[in-house]
């Protein structure tokens, strides 16, 4: 479905002023990859009012739902949520169209599709190749967050991020002290579904190392 969509050739050509009306020189600092219905995106926008939060979602109807949700929130709470926006995009392909090296403080991967079968693991949104890309867009010291209800996928996140030269795991204490972790645990639609069903949630946070070579 890629051909039906237009992407900017580079981040400078993206319509930032339209996405973040009223924000001076908007620069995306936080991404919610595979945002679904956007619960985490709007929670992060509230939690981090000085940072532009960008949701990315591949399903066009779902991205449109989130766009309307943000518009409604802006009408309801004048002055708030100007720092939240959504794009229909394939995050496995189009990050370089929208982001530049080192600009991100945080990247969230909440309840990504598990792709259970071994032959489909290369389609997972956390993979060795894509982690190198995320490391490139995260600033030194920037954080990558994962959460899932699939224990085997959590083990994969821990193993892949742990093995990657650019990332190190946060200690449990450091992660618990981060209010974004609470938002990630409580505010996504998928996480609420899991909680209603009495399921477990497994999460982790990784730091983009200060001295990593991401070129
Ligand atoms: N993060 C949300 C939550 O926790 O409620 C949604 C989780 S849902 C299980 C996974 C989402 O990722 C779906 O909405 C799906 O369309 C989206 N997705 C899958 N692959 C994607 C990609 N390559 N780029 C952007 N979004 C993607």
py3Dmol code that shows the C-alpha trace and the ligand (Angstrom):
import py3Dmol

protein = """\
ATOM      1  CA  UNK A   1       0.000   0.000   0.000  1.00  0.00           C
ATOM      2  CA  UNK A   2       3.062   2.264   0.033  1.00  0.00           C
ATOM      3  CA  UNK A   3       2.467   3.811  -3.379  1.00  0.00           C
ATOM      4  CA  UNK A   4      -0.822   5.377  -2.237  1.00  0.00           C
ATOM      5  CA  UNK A   5       0.986   7.552   0.299  1.00  0.00           C
ATOM      6  CA  UNK A   6       3.272  10.523  -0.086  1.00  0.00           C
ATOM      7  CA  UNK A   7       6.270  10.862   2.202  1.00  0.00           C
ATOM      8  CA  UNK A   8       8.565  13.840   2.589  1.00  0.00           C
ATOM      9  CA  UNK A   9      12.007  13.160   1.108  1.00  0.00           C
ATOM     10  CA  UNK A  10      13.635  14.381   4.313  1.00  0.00           C
ATOM     11  CA  UNK A  11      12.531  15.589   7.772  1.00  0.00           C
ATOM     12  CA  UNK A  12      12.882  19.262   6.763  1.00  0.00           C
ATOM     13  CA  UNK A  13      10.115  18.780   4.188  1.00  0.00           C
ATOM     14  CA  UNK A  14       7.609  17.230   6.621  1.00  0.00           C
ATOM     15  CA  UNK A  15       4.590  19.411   7.549  1.00  0.00           C
ATOM     16  CA  UNK A  16       5.616  20.004  11.181  1.00  0.00           C
ATOM     17  CA  UNK A  17       3.851  23.353  11.493  1.00  0.00           C
ATOM     18  CA  UNK A  18       0.545  21.710  10.481  1.00  0.00           C
ATOM     19  CA  UNK A  19       1.089  18.718  12.755  1.00  0.00           C
ATOM     20  CA  UNK A  20       1.943  20.872  15.788  1.00  0.00           C
ATOM     21  CA  UNK A  21      -0.007  24.121  15.313  1.00  0.00           C
ATOM     22  CA  UNK A  22       0.967  26.751  17.844  1.00  0.00           C
ATOM     23  CA  UNK A  23       4.286  25.136  18.769  1.00  0.00           C
ATOM     24  CA  UNK A  24       7.370  27.242  17.969  1.00  0.00           C
ATOM     25  CA  UNK A  25       9.917  25.300  15.905  1.00  0.00           C
ATOM     26  CA  UNK A  26       8.438  21.883  16.699  1.00  0.00           C
ATOM     27  CA  UNK A  27      11.027  19.094  16.957  1.00  0.00           C
ATOM     28  CA  UNK A  28       9.830  15.562  17.693  1.00  0.00           C
ATOM     29  CA  UNK A  29      11.506  14.226  20.849  1.00  0.00           C
ATOM     30  CA  UNK A  30       9.260  11.244  21.621  1.00  0.00           C
ATOM     31  CA  UNK A  31       7.857   8.584  19.264  1.00  0.00           C
ATOM     32  CA  UNK A  32       5.096   6.046  19.957  1.00  0.00           C
ATOM     33  CA  UNK A  33       5.720   3.377  17.322  1.00  0.00           C
ATOM     34  CA  UNK A  34       2.618   1.389  16.333  1.00  0.00           C
ATOM     35  CA  UNK A  35       0.462   3.683  18.465  1.00  0.00           C
ATOM     36  CA  UNK A  36      -2.832   1.886  17.838  1.00  0.00           C
ATOM     37  CA  UNK A  37      -5.675   4.015  19.218  1.00  0.00           C
ATOM     38  CA  UNK A  38      -3.269   6.516  20.789  1.00  0.00           C
ATOM     39  CA  UNK A  39      -3.834   6.184  24.550  1.00  0.00           C
ATOM     40  CA  UNK A  40      -0.111   6.234  25.285  1.00  0.00           C
ATOM     41  CA  UNK A  41       0.529   9.127  22.896  1.00  0.00           C
ATOM     42  CA  UNK A  42      -1.983  11.421  24.590  1.00  0.00           C
ATOM     43  CA  UNK A  43      -0.782  10.344  28.064  1.00  0.00           C
ATOM     44  CA  UNK A  44       2.826  11.147  27.107  1.00  0.00           C
ATOM     45  CA  UNK A  45       1.818  14.504  25.610  1.00  0.00           C
ATOM     46  CA  UNK A  46       0.239  15.399  28.956  1.00  0.00           C
ATOM     47  CA  UNK A  47       3.165  14.032  30.976  1.00  0.00           C
ATOM     48  CA  UNK A  48       5.792  15.793  28.827  1.00  0.00           C
ATOM     49  CA  UNK A  49       4.131  19.085  27.836  1.00  0.00           C
ATOM     50  CA  UNK A  50       7.402  20.607  26.600  1.00  0.00           C
ATOM     51  CA  UNK A  51       8.161  17.787  24.175  1.00  0.00           C
ATOM     52  CA  UNK A  52       6.589  17.017  20.821  1.00  0.00           C
ATOM     53  CA  UNK A  53       5.230  13.467  20.790  1.00  0.00           C
ATOM     54  CA  UNK A  54       4.752  11.735  17.438  1.00  0.00           C
ATOM     55  CA  UNK A  55       2.566   8.652  17.065  1.00  0.00           C
ATOM     56  CA  UNK A  56       3.156   6.398  14.060  1.00  0.00           C
ATOM     57  CA  UNK A  57       0.596   3.872  12.895  1.00  0.00           C
ATOM     58  CA  UNK A  58       0.499   1.799   9.721  1.00  0.00           C
ATOM     59  CA  UNK A  59      -3.293   1.292   9.549  1.00  0.00           C
ATOM     60  CA  UNK A  60      -4.781   4.397   7.939  1.00  0.00           C
ATOM     61  CA  UNK A  61      -8.199   4.186   9.641  1.00  0.00           C
ATOM     62  CA  UNK A  62      -6.550   3.794  13.042  1.00  0.00           C
ATOM     63  CA  UNK A  63      -4.190   6.733  12.366  1.00  0.00           C
ATOM     64  CA  UNK A  64      -7.215   8.826  11.325  1.00  0.00           C
ATOM     65  CA  UNK A  65      -8.983   7.857  14.567  1.00  0.00           C
ATOM     66  CA  UNK A  66      -5.976   9.105  16.559  1.00  0.00           C
ATOM     67  CA  UNK A  67      -5.823  12.326  14.518  1.00  0.00           C
ATOM     68  CA  UNK A  68      -9.479  13.050  15.367  1.00  0.00           C
ATOM     69  CA  UNK A  69      -8.883  12.081  18.995  1.00  0.00           C
ATOM     70  CA  UNK A  70      -6.056  14.633  19.281  1.00  0.00           C
ATOM     71  CA  UNK A  71      -8.171  17.312  17.534  1.00  0.00           C
ATOM     72  CA  UNK A  72     -11.015  16.712  20.002  1.00  0.00           C
ATOM     73  CA  UNK A  73      -8.637  16.901  22.983  1.00  0.00           C
ATOM     74  CA  UNK A  74      -7.237  20.198  21.706  1.00  0.00           C
ATOM     75  CA  UNK A  75     -10.758  21.635  21.428  1.00  0.00           C
ATOM     76  CA  UNK A  76     -11.724  20.336  24.872  1.00  0.00           C
ATOM     77  CA  UNK A  77      -8.536  21.524  26.610  1.00  0.00           C
ATOM     78  CA  UNK A  78      -7.446  24.779  24.933  1.00  0.00           C
ATOM     79  CA  UNK A  79      -3.673  25.179  25.060  1.00  0.00           C
ATOM     80  CA  UNK A  80      -3.029  21.494  25.757  1.00  0.00           C
ATOM     81  CA  UNK A  81      -2.159  18.620  23.400  1.00  0.00           C
ATOM     82  CA  UNK A  82      -0.587  20.960  20.836  1.00  0.00           C
ATOM     83  CA  UNK A  83       2.476  18.732  21.335  1.00  0.00           C
ATOM     84  CA  UNK A  84       0.735  15.528  20.182  1.00  0.00           C
ATOM     85  CA  UNK A  85       0.485  14.434  16.541  1.00  0.00           C
ATOM     86  CA  UNK A  86       0.051  11.278  14.498  1.00  0.00           C
ATOM     87  CA  UNK A  87       1.276  10.093  11.124  1.00  0.00           C
ATOM     88  CA  UNK A  88       0.162   7.136   9.043  1.00  0.00           C
ATOM     89  CA  UNK A  89       3.509   5.551   8.358  1.00  0.00           C
ATOM     90  CA  UNK A  90       5.335   2.266   8.236  1.00  0.00           C
ATOM     91  CA  UNK A  91       7.866   2.743  11.028  1.00  0.00           C
ATOM     92  CA  UNK A  92       9.973  -0.106   9.642  1.00  0.00           C
ATOM     93  CA  UNK A  93      10.518   1.886   6.433  1.00  0.00           C
ATOM     94  CA  UNK A  94       9.794   5.582   6.886  1.00  0.00           C
ATOM     95  CA  UNK A  95      11.592   6.805  10.022  1.00  0.00           C
ATOM     96  CA  UNK A  96      14.374   8.429   7.922  1.00  0.00           C
ATOM     97  CA  UNK A  97      11.729  10.481   6.091  1.00  0.00           C
ATOM     98  CA  UNK A  98      10.738  12.115   9.361  1.00  0.00           C
ATOM     99  CA  UNK A  99      13.638  11.967  11.807  1.00  0.00           C
ATOM    100  CA  UNK A 100      17.255  13.108  11.971  1.00  0.00           C
ATOM    101  CA  UNK A 101      20.228  11.748  13.857  1.00  0.00           C
ATOM    102  CA  UNK A 102      20.133  12.105  17.629  1.00  0.00           C
ATOM    103  CA  UNK A 103      16.874  14.054  17.875  1.00  0.00           C
ATOM    104  CA  UNK A 104      14.844  11.612  20.004  1.00  0.00           C
ATOM    105  CA  UNK A 105      14.759  11.493  23.809  1.00  0.00           C
ATOM    106  CA  UNK A 106      12.427   8.488  23.922  1.00  0.00           C
ATOM    107  CA  UNK A 107      11.022   5.757  21.670  1.00  0.00           C
ATOM    108  CA  UNK A 108       8.108   3.564  22.793  1.00  0.00           C
ATOM    109  CA  UNK A 109       7.202   0.101  21.497  1.00  0.00           C
ATOM    110  CA  UNK A 110       3.974  -0.836  23.261  1.00  0.00           C
ATOM    111  CA  UNK A 111       2.478  -4.248  22.589  1.00  0.00           C
ATOM    112  CA  UNK A 112       4.077  -4.687  19.164  1.00  0.00           C
ATOM    113  CA  UNK A 113       2.812  -7.475  16.938  1.00  0.00           C
ATOM    114  CA  UNK A 114       4.504 -10.674  18.190  1.00  0.00           C
ATOM    115  CA  UNK A 115       5.109 -12.488  14.865  1.00  0.00           C
ATOM    116  CA  UNK A 116       5.278 -15.777  16.733  1.00  0.00           C
ATOM    117  CA  UNK A 117       6.751 -18.038  14.065  1.00  0.00           C
ATOM    118  CA  UNK A 118      10.556 -18.178  13.889  1.00  0.00           C
ATOM    119  CA  UNK A 119      10.535 -17.518  10.142  1.00  0.00           C
ATOM    120  CA  UNK A 120       8.663 -14.239  10.825  1.00  0.00           C
ATOM    121  CA  UNK A 121      10.941 -12.960  13.590  1.00  0.00           C
ATOM    122  CA  UNK A 122      12.695 -10.740  11.039  1.00  0.00           C
ATOM    123  CA  UNK A 123       9.380  -8.850  10.705  1.00  0.00           C
ATOM    124  CA  UNK A 124       9.443  -7.874  14.377  1.00  0.00           C
ATOM    125  CA  UNK A 125       9.672  -4.104  14.968  1.00  0.00           C
ATOM    126  CA  UNK A 126      12.529  -4.726  17.429  1.00  0.00           C
ATOM    127  CA  UNK A 127      15.277  -6.420  15.411  1.00  0.00           C
ATOM    128  CA  UNK A 128      19.048  -6.072  15.203  1.00  0.00           C
ATOM    129  CA  UNK A 129      18.915  -3.941  12.046  1.00  0.00           C
ATOM    130  CA  UNK A 130      16.099  -1.709  13.274  1.00  0.00           C
ATOM    131  CA  UNK A 131      17.765  -1.276  16.692  1.00  0.00           C
ATOM    132  CA  UNK A 132      20.736   0.260  14.878  1.00  0.00           C
ATOM    133  CA  UNK A 133      18.305   2.687  13.243  1.00  0.00           C
ATOM    134  CA  UNK A 134      16.629   3.523  16.563  1.00  0.00           C
ATOM    135  CA  UNK A 135      20.093   4.065  18.113  1.00  0.00           C
ATOM    136  CA  UNK A 136      20.865   6.513  15.309  1.00  0.00           C
ATOM    137  CA  UNK A 137      17.725   8.590  15.915  1.00  0.00           C
ATOM    138  CA  UNK A 138      17.976   8.504  19.739  1.00  0.00           C
ATOM    139  CA  UNK A 139      20.295  11.009  21.399  1.00  0.00           C
ATOM    140  CA  UNK A 140      23.121   9.687  23.577  1.00  0.00           C
ATOM    141  CA  UNK A 141      21.413   8.735  26.846  1.00  0.00           C
ATOM    142  CA  UNK A 142      18.001   8.516  25.115  1.00  0.00           C
ATOM    143  CA  UNK A 143      15.641   5.749  26.173  1.00  0.00           C
ATOM    144  CA  UNK A 144      13.898   2.894  24.343  1.00  0.00           C
ATOM    145  CA  UNK A 145      10.840   1.404  26.074  1.00  0.00           C
ATOM    146  CA  UNK A 146       9.209  -1.965  25.389  1.00  0.00           C
ATOM    147  CA  UNK A 147       6.108  -3.624  26.821  1.00  0.00           C
ATOM    148  CA  UNK A 148       4.242  -6.778  25.793  1.00  0.00           C
ATOM    149  CA  UNK A 149       1.963  -9.440  27.210  1.00  0.00           C
ATOM    150  CA  UNK A 150       3.855 -12.124  25.282  1.00  0.00           C
ATOM    151  CA  UNK A 151       6.587 -13.447  27.552  1.00  0.00           C
ATOM    152  CA  UNK A 152       8.629 -14.883  24.663  1.00  0.00           C
ATOM    153  CA  UNK A 153       8.562 -11.518  22.883  1.00  0.00           C
ATOM    154  CA  UNK A 154       9.719  -9.784  26.071  1.00  0.00           C
ATOM    155  CA  UNK A 155      12.615 -12.257  26.246  1.00  0.00           C
ATOM    156  CA  UNK A 156      13.377 -11.344  22.622  1.00  0.00           C
ATOM    157  CA  UNK A 157      13.376  -7.591  23.441  1.00  0.00           C
ATOM    158  CA  UNK A 158      15.734  -8.154  26.380  1.00  0.00           C
ATOM    159  CA  UNK A 159      18.026 -10.412  24.346  1.00  0.00           C
ATOM    160  CA  UNK A 160      18.161  -8.229  21.207  1.00  0.00           C
ATOM    161  CA  UNK A 161      18.598  -4.920  23.067  1.00  0.00           C
ATOM    162  CA  UNK A 162      21.033  -6.532  25.495  1.00  0.00           C
ATOM    163  CA  UNK A 163      23.162  -7.891  22.658  1.00  0.00           C
ATOM    164  CA  UNK A 164      23.172  -4.605  20.727  1.00  0.00           C
ATOM    165  CA  UNK A 165      26.346  -2.549  21.209  1.00  0.00           C
ATOM    166  CA  UNK A 166      24.455   0.758  21.367  1.00  0.00           C
ATOM    167  CA  UNK A 167      22.052  -0.174  24.187  1.00  0.00           C
ATOM    168  CA  UNK A 168      22.217  -1.056  27.880  1.00  0.00           C
ATOM    169  CA  UNK A 169      19.304  -2.032  30.150  1.00  0.00           C
ATOM    170  CA  UNK A 170      18.176   0.347  32.886  1.00  0.00           C
ATOM    171  CA  UNK A 171      18.166  -1.138  36.372  1.00  0.00           C
ATOM    172  CA  UNK A 172      14.724  -1.992  37.792  1.00  0.00           C
ATOM    173  CA  UNK A 173      15.045   0.920  40.255  1.00  0.00           C
ATOM    174  CA  UNK A 174      15.873   3.432  37.524  1.00  0.00           C
ATOM    175  CA  UNK A 175      12.986   2.208  35.380  1.00  0.00           C
ATOM    176  CA  UNK A 176      10.471   2.178  38.254  1.00  0.00           C
ATOM    177  CA  UNK A 177      11.331   5.827  39.002  1.00  0.00           C
ATOM    178  CA  UNK A 178      10.407   6.864  35.434  1.00  0.00           C
ATOM    179  CA  UNK A 179       6.823   8.144  35.200  1.00  0.00           C
ATOM    180  CA  UNK A 180       6.768   7.209  31.508  1.00  0.00           C
ATOM    181  CA  UNK A 181       6.981   3.561  32.554  1.00  0.00           C
ATOM    182  CA  UNK A 182       3.763   3.915  34.556  1.00  0.00           C
ATOM    183  CA  UNK A 183       2.105   5.566  31.533  1.00  0.00           C
ATOM    184  CA  UNK A 184       3.281   2.747  29.290  1.00  0.00           C
ATOM    185  CA  UNK A 185       1.929   0.147  31.729  1.00  0.00           C
ATOM    186  CA  UNK A 186      -1.459   1.783  32.277  1.00  0.00           C
ATOM    187  CA  UNK A 187      -2.417   3.957  29.318  1.00  0.00           C
ATOM    188  CA  UNK A 188      -2.345   1.898  26.121  1.00  0.00           C
ATOM    189  CA  UNK A 189      -5.563   0.357  24.800  1.00  0.00           C
ATOM    190  CA  UNK A 190      -3.856  -2.999  24.360  1.00  0.00           C
ATOM    191  CA  UNK A 191      -2.522  -2.887  27.927  1.00  0.00           C
ATOM    192  CA  UNK A 192      -6.021  -2.153  29.261  1.00  0.00           C
ATOM    193  CA  UNK A 193      -7.354  -5.144  27.336  1.00  0.00           C
ATOM    194  CA  UNK A 194      -4.634  -7.345  28.812  1.00  0.00           C
ATOM    195  CA  UNK A 195      -5.397  -6.052  32.329  1.00  0.00           C
ATOM    196  CA  UNK A 196      -9.140  -6.758  31.910  1.00  0.00           C
ATOM    197  CA  UNK A 197      -8.295 -10.312  30.858  1.00  0.00           C
ATOM    198  CA  UNK A 198      -6.048 -10.694  33.927  1.00  0.00           C
ATOM    199  CA  UNK A 199      -2.911 -11.112  31.803  1.00  0.00           C
ATOM    200  CA  UNK A 200       0.659 -10.215  32.734  1.00  0.00           C
ATOM    201  CA  UNK A 201       2.608  -7.306  31.210  1.00  0.00           C
ATOM    202  CA  UNK A 202       6.353  -7.522  30.710  1.00  0.00           C
ATOM    203  CA  UNK A 203       8.314  -4.335  30.168  1.00  0.00           C
ATOM    204  CA  UNK A 204      11.875  -3.064  29.946  1.00  0.00           C
ATOM    205  CA  UNK A 205      13.779   0.180  29.317  1.00  0.00           C
ATOM    206  CA  UNK A 206      17.103   0.489  27.501  1.00  0.00           C
ATOM    207  CA  UNK A 207      19.493   3.422  27.301  1.00  0.00           C
ATOM    208  CA  UNK A 208      21.219   4.473  24.101  1.00  0.00           C
ATOM    209  CA  UNK A 209      24.819   4.434  25.352  1.00  0.00           C
ATOM    210  CA  UNK A 210      26.611   7.786  25.462  1.00  0.00           C
ATOM    211  CA  UNK A 211      29.641   6.488  23.588  1.00  0.00           C
ATOM    212  CA  UNK A 212      27.923   4.200  21.075  1.00  0.00           C
ATOM    213  CA  UNK A 213      29.054   4.343  17.450  1.00  0.00           C
ATOM    214  CA  UNK A 214      25.810   4.755  15.512  1.00  0.00           C
ATOM    215  CA  UNK A 215      27.193   6.003  12.203  1.00  0.00           C
TER     216      UNK A 215
END
"""
ligand_1 = """\
27
LIG
N 0.617 0.405 20.934
C -0.819 0.201 20.879
C -1.325 -0.273 22.216
O -0.503 -0.718 23.022
O -2.536 -0.208 22.445
C -1.227 -0.758 19.752
C -0.743 -2.166 19.875
S -1.254 -3.171 18.471
C -1.141 -4.787 19.118
C 0.146 -3.018 17.358
C -0.014 -1.820 16.436
O 1.159 -1.634 15.664
C -1.158 -1.970 15.467
O -1.997 -0.850 15.553
C -0.466 -2.058 14.103
O -1.257 -1.558 13.049
C 0.790 -1.244 14.349
N 1.916 -1.543 13.451
C 2.365 -2.770 13.094
N 3.437 -2.661 12.279
C 3.678 -1.335 12.117
C 4.642 -0.583 11.373
N 5.563 -1.201 10.636
N 4.601 0.760 11.441
C 3.654 1.387 12.181
N 2.717 0.732 12.904
C 2.721 -0.609 12.869
"""
view = py3Dmol.view(width=600, height=400)
view.addModel(protein, "pdb")
view.setStyle({"model": 0}, {"cartoon": {"style": "trace"}})
view.addModel(ligand_1, "xyz")
view.setStyle({"model": 1}, {"stick": {}})
view.zoomTo()
view.show()
